[in-house]
Amino acid sequence: VQLVESGGGLVQPGGSLRLSCAASGFAFSRYVMRWDRQAPGKEREFVAFIASTNDSTIYARSVKGRFTISRDNDKNTVYLQMNSLKPEDTAVYYCRALVSGNDYWGQGTQVTVSS
């Protein structure tokens, strides 16, 4: 299983970024996917979840209405569209998959929201 995130960077408050996570090594379309994040000095926290089939989604309260998770099963990729970014969104963002009872994480991509 391999998860590779991309799309992070430095953005001003109010700006947008789109993160991508390219997955390989497992039957991507059969598994739920999620994004987590870890801010400096804080524990890793849940951000968003997307189901494998019906594309049902769940969001953390802190990002609901600003972030959108989506997936393209043909490209084995999950996305996180982040709008109206705030300084408190600054964190390393990780793609996560639970495959056959094992938890897998990508290497993470840094998002910094600052003026």
Protein Blocks (a to p, Z undefined) as FASTA:
>chain_A
ZZddehiacddehiacddddddehiafklpccddddddehiacddfbdcdfklopacddf
klgojaccdddfklopacdddehiafklgccddddddeehiacddebjaddddZZ
